Each structure stands twice: as C-alpha cells, then as structure tokens.
Amino acid sequence: MSYGSPGVGLSQHIAGVGLSKAFGVEMLHVPYRGSAPALVDLVSGQISTMFVIPGAAVPYLKSGQIHPLAVTSRERNKSFEGIPTMTELGFPQVEQLSWFGVVEKLGVTEN
C-alpha cells in the first residue's frame, strides 16, 4: 500500500508512519512537492491513499473523486462531521495535530 504526502518530514508523512505502525503493515511513502500533485496521483490511482489538509481536499471530496476515511484529530472536524476520527476507528495512536504560525525574518526592512 502506498501513501502520498506533500513532502518528507511533514506532518502528513509522520501520520503515515503512525498508520503503518498501527496497522502493522509496511506502507510505501511517496513524497511530493506539495499536496496538489499528490492529489492528482491519488485521483488517477498512482497512489493508494494520502494524508492531506482539509482545504486542499475539498474540491476532490465534493466532486466524489476521493473518499474520506478518517481525520487524525482528537475530535471530528466541524466542517466534516460525517468523517470519523482515527480513535473512533480503533487507532488512537494515529493522532496528528499541526501548528501553523505567521513568521517574519528579523532585520528586513521594506521599501
């Protein structure tokens, strides 16, 4: 079974490692340069599954091109309440939360 992620070492890659360990099966990680090319390969059947942020997946979910299996958060996503959590499916060790912030480089002046 192969899974795609938007890059090596990103939270989606780590979630796949956790899923592989939880299932007790070896999964092939296929890293991409972002979610968009991975989604294209998922839709075309080049990879079996992937971990993706909700915003990137919405168009494919709405069109029915991909099917959601679970979310990796502790609770169901309010925008996708019909999708169970990994814990609900019996895999509480596959929990992946990400932190995002806005940063700037110090010492840079704008003209």
LINBELMO-V660931 format. One record per residue. N is the residue number from 0. RES is the residue in one small letter. PHI is phi in whole degrees, 0 to 359 (none if undefined). PSI is psi in degrees with one decimal (* if undefined). D_FIRST is the distance of its C-alpha to the first C-alpha in Angstrom with 1 decimal. Layout:
n = {N:N}
res = {RES:RES}
phi = {PHI:PHI}
psi = {PSI:PSI}
d_first = {D_FIRST:D_FIRST}
This chain:
n = {0:1:2:3:4:5:6:7:8:9:10:11:12:13:14:15:16:17:18:19:20:21:22:23:24:25:26:27:28:29:30:31:32:33:34:35:36:37:38:39:40:41:42:43:44:45:46:47:48:49:50:51:52:53:54:55:56:57:58:59:60:61:62:63:64:65:66:67:68:69:70:71:72:73:74:75:76:77:78:79:80:81:82:83:84:85:86:87:88:89:90:91:92:93:94:95:96:97:98:99:100:101:102:103:104:105:106:107:108:109:110}
res = {m:s:y:g:s:p:g:v:g:l:s:q:h:i:a:g:v:g:l:s:k:a:f:g:v:e:m:l:h:v:p:y:r:g:s:a:p:a:l:v:d:l:v:s:g:q:i:s:t:m:f:v:i:p:g:a:a:v:p:y:l:k:s:g:q:i:h:p:l:a:v:t:s:r:e:r:n:k:s:f:e:g:i:p:t:m:t:e:l:g:f:p:q:v:e:q:l:s:w:f:g:v:v:e:k:l:g:v:t:e:n}
phi = {none:250:222:259:214:283:159:295:83:283:302:293:295:296:299:295:297:298:295:301:293:296:280:72:231:277:240:274:275:243:281:237:263:110:288:303:293:293:298:300:289:295:298:276:87:287:233:278:202:197:259:214:288:306:302:287:271:310:300:286:293:296:278:80:286:229:242:286:256:192:251:264:276:295:238:298:285:299:279:225:296:279:262:289:274:299:298:299:274:98:233:295:285:261:241:225:245:243:244:233:220:257:229:219:273:288:86:265:250:264:262}
psi = {133.1:150.0:142.6:156.1:162.0:6.7:156.4:132.4:-5.3:165.4:-32.7:-36.7:-46.5:-38.5:-38.3:-38.3:-43.4:-41.6:-41.7:-45.1:-40.5:-39.6:-19.7:28.7:153.3:131.1:139.4:118.6:127.6:101.4:143.0:172.3:68.0:166.2:-34.6:-51.9:-30.7:-42.1:-39.7:-44.0:-31.6:-47.7:-37.6:-4.0:10.4:-28.3:157.1:-37.8:174.2:159.5:129.3:149.1:147.1:-43.0:-38.1:-27.6:-19.6:-50.2:-37.8:-34.2:-46.2:-35.1:-9.4:11.6:-25.0:157.0:126.2:138.7:-45.5:163.7:152.4:6.0:166.5:-35.3:159.5:147.1:128.9:-27.7:-16.6:56.4:-18.6:-5.4:121.4:163.9:161.9:-35.2:-44.2:-29.8:0.1:14.7:66.4:-20.7:-10.3:73.4:125.3:113.4:142.2:150.9:132.5:139.1:167.7:129.8:163.6:159.4:125.8:148.0:3.5:127.6:143.7:145.6:*}
d_first = {0.0:3.8:6.8:10.3:13.6:17.2:17.7:17.5:19.1:19.3:18.9:15.7:14.2:15.8:14.6:10.9:12.3:14.1:11.4:9.5:13.1:14.0:11.4:12.1:8.7:7.6:5.2:6.2:8.9:10.5:14.0:16.4:20.1:20.1:18.5:20.1:18.3:14.9:16.0:17.2:14.0:12.2:15.2:15.2:11.6:10.8:7.9:6.1:8.0:10.6:13.5:16.7:20.4:22.0:24.5:22.0:20.2:23.4:24.2:20.9:21.1:24.7:24.1:21.5:19.0:16.4:16.3:16.6:15.0:16.9:18.8:18.8:22.6:25.0:26.4:25.4:25.9:29.3:28.3:25.3:26.8:25.0:21.6:21.3:20.7:18.0:21.1:22.1:18.8:19.5:17.7:20.8:19.5:17.0:20.0:20.1:23.4:24.5:28.1:29.4:33.0:35.4:36.8:39.3:40.6:43.9:46.9:45.9:48.7:48.4:51.2}
